[in-house]
Amino acid sequence: MINKISSKDNTTFKYVKKLFDKSSFRKKEKKFIVEGTREIDLCSKSKFEIECIFVSDKKNQNFNYSNIETILITEDLIKKIIYRESEGVFAIVKEKKQQLSDLKLNKDELILVLENPEKPGNVGAIMRTFEACGFKNIIMIDTKIDIYNPNTIRSSIGAVFQLNVFKMNSEDIFDFFKKHDFKVYSSFIKSKIKFTEIDLKERCALVMGPEKSSISEIFMKNSDELISIPMFGNVDSLNLSVSTGIILYEAVNQRKFS
């Protein structure tokens, strides 16, 4: 028998709403919410554990997860949880333990470092581009952004589940890069070195700073090169996800077509 939630006073609904609203609660519970059939499929294929699936009582959803608990929820309540009303489905998913020390690095590994990113939607868009380029490892530095923020998941179109995403502080990251022989290239708008002038075919880390400010002093001092994207109009900066995508595809061009 499939349970049904029809009241906002339902204990399960309150729990789900808190997971949706509170990053601190997601961190405590080590769980998060995933909306949409495609994203739930990607979770399953990426070996995340799906705890249960919620389906709108107004939608006719067919799933291949017969071993996972399915709960019906009224249309007015599900709208308080999900963004895409046409989908009418979401799941509670458990975090997957990932350790940076467990990574098997390729000799030409490219790691993306996002220093203090400010907007979950931008982070999700970057993840989508990063995965499209065929790269796998992202390190987020000194940020309060929740990796599994609903906006991040939605903007990534599920790419977040196919990547390895870690959080570190800026002091520790250079020990890791030195130990594993990474060249570190940091984006800095005032640099005279164009991003097309560096060798992105070798093992390297690409560091992108926050949108409202520059990279921090530690990256200024410890990067192998500071690089910039030329601009020819009147604007003096680019959206973070756009600028990151431009440099990532230069790396792809160098690696695939040179």
URNORLIN-V427729 format. One record per residue. N is the residue number from 0. PHI is phi in degrees with one decimal (999 if undefined). Layout:
{{N	PHI} {N	PHI}}
//
This chain:
{{0	999} {1	-89.9} {2	-72.2} {3	-134.9} {4	-105.6} {5	-130.0} {6	-132.9} {7	-69.4} {8	-88.4} {9	-63.6} {10	-60.4} {11	-66.0} {12	-62.6} {13	-60.7} {14	-64.4} {15	-63.3} {16	-62.6} {17	-67.8} {18	-61.3} {19	-67.9} {20	-87.4} {21	-114.1} {22	-61.0} {23	-62.8} {24	-72.4} {25	-60.4} {26	-63.3} {27	-63.9} {28	-81.4} {29	58.3} {30	-139.6} {31	-154.5} {32	-106.9} {33	-122.1} {34	-106.0} {35	101.6} {36	-66.2} {37	-62.4} {38	-65.8} {39	-64.8} {40	-61.0} {41	-63.7} {42	-57.7} {43	-62.6} {44	-67.6} {45	-91.5} {46	67.1} {47	-81.3} {48	-89.4} {49	-90.6} {50	-79.8} {51	-161.9} {52	-120.4} {53	-111.1} {54	-127.6} {55	-62.0} {56	-71.8} {57	-97.0} {58	-111.2} {59	-103.0} {60	-99.3} {61	-114.1} {62	-121.8} {63	-103.9} {64	-113.6} {65	-66.7} {66	-91.3} {67	-110.2} {68	-60.1} {69	-116.0} {70	-123.7} {71	-79.3} {72	-141.7} {73	-65.7} {74	-60.0} {75	-68.0} {76	-78.9} {77	-66.5} {78	-65.7} {79	-82.2} {80	-112.6} {81	-107.4} {82	-91.8} {83	-91.2} {84	-62.5} {85	-68.1} {86	-74.6} {87	67.0} {88	-154.2} {89	-150.9} {90	-136.9} {91	-95.0} {92	-125.7} {93	-86.6} {94	-61.0} {95	-104.1} {96	-70.0} {97	-135.1} {98	-118.8} {99	-58.4} {100	-67.1} {101	-87.6} {102	-65.9} {103	-100.0} {104	-88.8} {105	-76.1} {106	-66.0} {107	-112.5} {108	-55.3} {109	-115.1} {110	-108.5} {111	-95.3} {112	-112.7} {113	-107.8} {114	-89.0} {115	47.2} {116	-63.4} {117	-110.3} {118	-121.2} {119	-55.3} {120	-64.2} {121	-65.5} {122	-61.3} {123	-62.4} {124	-62.8} {125	-64.1} {126	-59.4} {127	-61.5} {128	-66.8} {129	-59.7} {130	-67.6} {131	-62.9} {132	-78.0} {133	92.5} {134	-94.0} {135	-130.3} {136	-117.0} {137	-122.9} {138	-118.9} {139	-101.5} {140	-109.3} {141	48.5} {142	-127.7} {143	-96.6} {144	-64.6} {145	-81.0} {146	-54.7} {147	-104.5} {148	-57.9} {149	-53.5} {150	-67.3} {151	-64.3} {152	-60.7} {153	-63.3} {154	-70.0} {155	-79.4} {156	52.5} {157	86.3} {158	-61.4} {159	-55.5} {160	-80.0} {161	-101.0} {162	-112.5} {163	-100.0} {164	-122.7} {165	-124.9} {166	-116.7} {167	-144.5} {168	-104.5} {169	-65.7} {170	-67.8} {171	-80.1} {172	-67.8} {173	-72.4} {174	-63.2} {175	-64.4} {176	-66.0} {177	-66.4} {178	-61.6} {179	-107.0} {180	58.1} {181	-92.9} {182	-81.9} {183	-115.6} {184	-116.2} {185	-111.3} {186	-76.2} {187	-143.7} {188	-61.0} {189	-90.4} {190	-67.4} {191	-88.4} {192	-91.9} {193	-73.7} {194	-62.4} {195	-79.2} {196	-94.5} {197	-107.8} {198	-88.8} {199	-97.0} {200	-86.5} {201	-87.9} {202	-64.5} {203	-154.3} {204	-119.3} {205	-102.9} {206	-105.8} {207	-117.6} {208	-87.4} {209	-68.1} {210	-67.2} {211	-86.6} {212	-150.8} {213	-93.2} {214	-61.3} {215	-77.6} {216	-60.0} {217	-63.8} {218	-78.4} {219	-57.3} {220	-82.3} {221	-107.2} {222	-75.8} {223	-71.1} {224	-147.3} {225	-103.0} {226	-125.3} {227	-140.0} {228	-106.1} {229	-62.0} {230	-130.3} {231	-118.9} {232	-100.4} {233	-95.2} {234	-75.6} {235	-112.9} {236	-159.9} {237	-119.2} {238	-56.2} {239	-57.8} {240	-68.3} {241	-69.2} {242	-63.8} {243	-63.8} {244	-62.1} {245	-60.5} {246	-71.4} {247	-62.0} {248	-74.4} {249	-66.1} {250	-61.6} {251	-61.7} {252	-59.8} {253	-64.6} {254	-80.8} {255	-96.0} {256	-122.6} {257	-86.6}}
//
